[in-house]
Amino acid sequence: MLIPFSVLFFVLGLGTGFLLANKRKLKVSGADNLPLKPASASIKLSSQPADSGLNNQIKTDLMEKKILYEEQLSLIFKMGQEMFSSLSIENIAKIISEDANKVINAEICTFLLKDQSSGYFIPVYAKGVRQEFIEKMRFKSGESISGWVAANNEILIKNDVEGDAWFREQNKGEYFVKTLLSIPLSVKGEVIGVLNLSNKKSEQPFTDEEVAFLKGLTIEASIALQNINLYEQVQDNYLRTISALAFALDARDSYTKEHSEHVTKYAVAIAKEMRLSPSQVEHIRRAGLLHDIGKIGIRDGVLLKASKLTDQEYNDIKLHPAKGEAIVNALPFLNEEAKLIRHHHERYDGSGYPDRLKGRDIEIGARILAVADSFDAMFESRVYRQALGLEKACNELKQNSGKQFDPEVVDTFIKTLDKNPGITNPSKAD
């Protein structure tokens, strides 16, 4: 991992006493409203003879500071590697919050990020705060203490929260206590997040070194978060392009128009009912939209044939999961989806294709897609037959539970239909 030069200069500046690379003063309130002084400013080496005990103490202090700087530098580099290898905003929030607390050892730590759609700063990590307060923790720029930090894009330090009337009014006795260090995370001058640390367990004021260290962490975090946003934008553009191809494929046949959307809707409902993780649900959602993309290479004469397929035509159809995997695998961020696309025609008893996987050797997402895909194929009309209707389609799922389909997935889908009958088009239900 390449550490940005500005960050490297900033961190190395710790050893020479520079607090900020751009030498900006920190704006804080009350008695703390003073520019921070280099930690080494109080250590003056004289050319005159000095007491050997004093010299030994100076050497000890310098050695301790050197060890501290090395530990903090190592932690920043380690954290940078972890963040830049992560593509999850939640993971980055956890990394920076926990690493910051290794140095500060505060009882309360919150990390808030700006939601671009609403403009609110909302918590993505919190420690030492009551759950009911976390649920209410939503601030706009300028509102509350975190909002002040966001609006001014300045570090805020308070070593006596309870002794300041303005803090008491903003705090309302529910959040920060005793000491507070609040640092904005900004990208090109725009604040995207705020890191708060309150109530140091040591009950000591925040030191210059601690502030400088945390500033280094937030610079790294800001860069990592910006990279995630850019990466997600690229992902969305690619996904929209390939999804357009999938929808074009569905549109080739009026009978299967919107099939991919239906399959996705059912699959996501099953995944949520099974309480799969948000990342698993997202993989299933994407795979559902793209599960038949491999059919793009199949001739209309085969794909839209109303009569029975020949053995060769059926074998051609059976190639579409592997072809779909090859198409989607060209995009590295869809590797998980590619596996689900390849295996959505595997059968629970091992008689499916292309790899004849069996039971739980089939990815859970692929087992879910198999049920969703088959249900929509039965529930909607096809060129070669009329729709079976809701009751008959559900009976087919039940009869093939344990053979073609995972019994748990079938049971979950039936339960989902009972709880949410509107998930299907009522006009086509029996």
Secondary structure as UniProt FT lines:
FT   HELIX           5..16
FT   TURN            21..22
FT   HELIX           30..32
FT   HELIX           39..42
FT   HELIX           52..84
FT   HELIX           89..104
FT   STRAND          106..114
FT   TURN            116..118
FT   STRAND          121..127
FT   HELIX           131..136
FT   TURN            141..142
FT   HELIX           144..152
FT   STRAND          156..158
FT   HELIX           161..163
FT   HELIX           165..171
FT   TURN            172..173
FT   STRAND          180..187
FT   TURN            188..189
FT   STRAND          190..200
FT   TURN            201..202
FT   HELIX           208..251
FT   TURN            254..255
FT   TURN            257..258
FT   HELIX           259..273
FT   TURN            274..275
FT   HELIX           278..290
FT   TURN            291..292
FT   HELIX           293..297
FT   HELIX           300..303
FT   HELIX           311..317
FT   TURN            318..319
FT   HELIX           320..328
FT   TURN            329..330
FT   HELIX           332..334
FT   HELIX           335..343
FT   TURN            344..345
FT   TURN            348..349
FT   HELIX           359..361
FT   HELIX           364..379
FT   TURN            383..384
FT   HELIX           390..399
FT   TURN            402..404
FT   HELIX           407..419
FT   HELIX           421..423
FT   HELIX           426..428
//
